[in-house]
Amino acid sequence: MAELKTKLGRLELQNPIVTASGTFGYGTEFTDFVDLDRIGAITLKSVTMEAKIGNIPPRIAETPSGMMNSIGLENNGIQDLIKRRLPALEGYKNLKVIANIAGHSIEENIECARILEKEKRVDALELNISCPNVAAGGLSFCFDLPVVEKLISKVRDEYSGPLIVKLSASVPDIVKLAEVSIKAGAEILSLINTIPAMEVDITSRKLFFKRGVAGLSGPAIRPIALKAIYDVASHFKIPIIGIGGVSSIEDVLKFLIIGADAVSIGMMNFINPKIAETLIDELDEYLNTNKLTLAELTLQS
Ligand SMILES: Cc1cc2nc3c(=O)[nH]c(=O)nc-3n(C[C@H](O)[C@H](O)[C@H](O)COP(=O)(O)O)c2cc1C
């Protein structure tokens, strides 16, 4: 066995394979296919204070090399997460659990962080700054750097565990966004979230999604994710969880080489629910066969 242990600052994973928020439910839905205790970490679906029913269907559309979604952060609220979802993960001692919060105001995020601070089964908190800030007319937090700074520092005040900030690549300057996030207290950055995109229904001649815009994910966004990781990793010494279109061991290697310290699997969980476990085995085999360590997977000039 190769050494797969991965340190993301204070967050220590048994291996660098993570599952992305919204694509792996609450973990337990996948236990028929996967031994959860072998995965580095799972990121839970974004949670809000109150339950949210999400957007009116259609909510997903297939694209030539990916999918678009307009789920609308459907979830049963933070109390359900605490009472039902976290206890179900109690038995998995090697698995790290990342809770993801997506409040619609700074106050809602503060409240979520304060509540999750008390939850022992939560090993790290991921703050989704791509979701709409109601106080700013629904514009994503990540487009407003002073608000990002305030949001992260306030959440930082409430949550003492490892704090991950999830960045979007659709901002004008992701390096600046990373800088502000780090200054405000992010210990780990995860990137990228889905890319805003659109679809048209030619029969009705209407926009396919009721809200117009949906989030594109999957292999189509992989090169965008690679550039975002490269840009951030070449400016800052901060642990990075790379996300975006990973579908094979080659993709995992590309992400690690370009600067990610861990790799998160999103849309591909829908196509192959075993993929996270398979990628762990394939990474192990690759390192053994090539007599390499994880630390040696770096970009050569
Ligand atoms: C159906 C679906 C639901 C998602 N829900 C969330 C969410 O609740 N919170 C979040 O931070 N990201 C969410 N994402 C974004 C993913 O976590 C990930 O950042 C993105 O899909 C890019 O990775 P991928 O190309 O491997 O899917 C969702 C993605 C999909 C496809």
The ligand as an SDF file (V2000), in Angstrom:
LIG
                    3D

 31 33  0  0  0  0  0  0  0  0999 V2000
  -26.7820   17.9670   -8.5860 C   0  0  0  0  0  0  0  0  0  0  0  0
  -25.7390   18.8100   -7.9490 C   0  0  0  0  0  0  0  0  0  0  0  0
  -25.9980   19.4130   -6.7330 C   0  0  0  0  0  0  0  0  0  0  0  0
  -25.0310   20.2190   -6.1190 C   0  0  0  0  0  0  0  0  0  0  0  0
  -25.2930   20.7880   -4.9100 N   0  0  0  0  0  0  0  0  0  0  0  0
  -24.3370   21.5140   -4.2790 C   0  0  0  0  0  0  0  0  0  0  0  0
  -24.5620   22.0480   -2.9850 C   0  0  0  0  0  0  0  0  0  0  0  0
  -25.6130   21.8390   -2.3680 O   0  0  0  0  0  0  0  0  0  0  0  0
  -23.5760   22.7780   -2.4180 N   0  0  0  0  0  0  0  0  0  0  0  0
  -22.3570   23.0180   -3.0310 C   0  0  0  0  0  0  0  0  0  0  0  0
  -21.4830   23.6670   -2.4450 O   0  0  0  0  0  0  0  0  0  0  0  0
  -22.1270   22.5090   -4.2620 N   0  0  0  0  0  0  0  0  0  0  0  0
  -23.0690   21.7710   -4.8920 C   0  0  0  0  0  0  0  0  0  0  0  0
  -22.8190   21.2340   -6.1280 N   0  0  0  0  0  0  0  0  0  0  0  0
  -21.5240   21.5270   -6.7910 C   0  0  0  0  0  0  0  0  0  0  0  0
  -20.5260   20.3600   -6.5970 C   0  0  0  0  0  0  0  0  0  0  0  0
  -20.2160   20.1770   -5.2380 O   0  0  0  0  0  0  0  0  0  0  0  0
  -19.2310   20.6320   -7.3920 C   0  0  0  0  0  0  0  0  0  0  0  0
  -18.5950   21.7770   -6.8860 O   0  0  0  0  0  0  0  0  0  0  0  0
  -19.4920   20.8280   -8.8860 C   0  0  0  0  0  0  0  0  0  0  0  0
  -20.5120   19.9760   -9.3570 O   0  0  0  0  0  0  0  0  0  0  0  0
  -18.2280   20.5910   -9.7250 C   0  0  0  0  0  0  0  0  0  0  0  0
  -17.7680   19.2570   -9.5840 O   0  0  0  0  0  0  0  0  0  0  0  0
  -18.1230   18.0980  -10.6680 P   0  0  0  0  0  0  0  0  0  0  0  0
  -17.8660   18.6710  -12.0290 O   0  0  0  0  0  0  0  0  0  0  0  0
  -17.2010   16.9730  -10.3230 O   0  0  0  0  0  0  0  0  0  0  0  0
  -19.5470   17.7680  -10.4790 O   0  0  0  0  0  0  0  0  0  0  0  0
  -23.7660   20.4300   -6.7530 C   0  0  0  0  0  0  0  0  0  0  0  0
  -23.5120   19.8140   -7.9870 C   0  0  0  0  0  0  0  0  0  0  0  0
  -24.4750   19.0040   -8.5800 C   0  0  0  0  0  0  0  0  0  0  0  0
  -24.1390   18.3430   -9.8990 C   0  0  0  0  0  0  0  0  0  0  0  0
  1  2  1  0
  2  3  1  0
  2 30  2  0
  3  4  2  0
  4  5  1  0
  4 28  1  0
  5  6  2  0
  6  7  1  0
  6 13  1  0
  7  8  2  0
  7  9  1  0
  9 10  1  0
 10 11  2  0
 10 12  1  0
 12 13  2  0
 13 14  1  0
 14 15  1  0
 14 28  1  0
 15 16  1  0
 16 17  1  0
 16 18  1  0
 18 19  1  0
 18 20  1  0
 20 21  1  0
 20 22  1  0
 22 23  1  0
 23 24  1  0
 24 25  2  0
 24 26  1  0
 24 27  1  0
 28 29  2  0
 29 30  1  0
 30 31  1  0
M  END
$$$$
